[in-house]
Amino acid sequence: MFGAGWLNLGSLVLGLIAWILPVVNLVQRNKADHRNWVVFSIVSVSACAISLCMQIFYTNHMVKLEDWSALMDTSSAVALIATILLVVTIMLNAFTVVVYYGER
């Protein structure tokens, strides 16, 4: 499928996209045309989900290689970072929803 390096890089890029899109939504909320905020939020949550999925694929790749030492060294950090990614993405998008529904 993908090389392990591409899985990690893709996961990082998608994680950043998951955080950047809600911030863009909030920065542009005073613009005249902000009808696309729902699309941005859906893409943000989707990017987060795909990023987490890529980490699962990476873990699966390490299991297939039987690289137990790499798994033991990185599993706690990956779990922590995945949790932070998910929580921050949810909070940013929830804040976006509150801001946009408050403007109605």
C-alpha positions in Angstrom: 0.0 0.0 0.0 1.9 3.1 1.2 5.3 3.2 2.7 5.5 3.9 6.5 7.0 7.3 5.9 4.1 8.4 3.7 1.6 7.2 6.3 3.2 9.3 9.0 3.6 12.3 6.7 0.1 12.0 5.5 -1.2 11.7 9.0 0.6 14.8 10.1 -0.5 16.9 7.1 -4.2 15.8 7.5 -4.0 16.4 11.3 -2.8 20.0 10.6 -5.6 20.4 8.0 -8.1 19.3 10.6 -7.0 22.1 12.9 -6.4 24.8 10.3 -9.8 24.6 8.6 -11.9 25.5 11.7 -9.5 28.4 12.4 -10.0 29.6 8.8 -13.7 29.3 9.4 -13.5 31.5 12.5 -11.2 34.1 10.9 -13.5 34.5 7.9 -16.8 34.5 9.8 -17.2 38.3 9.3 -16.8 38.0 5.5 -20.0 38.6 3.4 -20.1 35.0 2.1 -19.6 32.4 4.8 -22.1 29.8 3.6 -19.3 27.1 3.3 -18.5 26.9 7.0 -20.4 23.5 7.2 -18.3 22.1 4.4 -15.1 23.3 6.1 -16.2 21.6 9.3 -17.0 18.3 7.6 -13.7 18.3 5.8 -11.9 19.1 9.0 -13.5 16.2 10.9 -12.9 13.9 7.8 -9.2 14.9 7.7 -9.0 14.1 11.4 -10.6 10.7 10.8 -8.3 9.9 7.9 -5.3 11.0 9.9 -6.2 8.6 12.7 -6.9 5.8 10.2 -3.4 6.3 8.7 -1.9 5.8 12.1 -3.8 2.6 12.4 -2.4 1.5 9.0 1.1 2.4 10.2 0.6 0.3 13.4 -0.6 -2.6 11.2 2.5 -2.2 9.0 4.7 -2.4 12.1 2.9 -5.5 13.2 3.3 -7.2 9.8 7.0 -6.4 10.0 7.0 -7.8 13.6 8.8 -4.6 14.7 7.8 -5.0 18.3 10.4 -2.7 19.7 9.2 0.2 17.4 5.7 -0.5 18.5 6.6 -0.5 22.2 8.6 2.7 21.8 6.0 4.6 20.0 2.6 3.3 21.0 2.1 5.6 24.1 3.1 8.7 22.2 0.9 7.8 19.2 -2.1 7.2 21.6 -1.5 10.5 23.3 -1.1 12.5 20.1 -4.2 10.8 18.5 -6.2 11.8 21.6 -5.0 15.4 21.4 -5.7 15.5 17.7 -9.3 14.2 18.2 -10.1 16.4 21.2 -8.7 19.6 19.7 -10.5 18.9 16.3 -13.8 18.4 18.1 -13.4 21.5 20.3 -12.4 23.7 17.3 -15.4 22.5 15.3 -17.8 22.7 18.2 -16.6 26.3 18.8 -17.2 27.1 15.1 -20.7 25.7 15.3 -21.5 27.8 18.4 -20.1 30.9 16.8 -22.0 30.5 13.5 -25.3 29.5 15.2 -24.9 32.5 17.6 -24.8 34.8 14.6 -28.3 33.8 13.4 
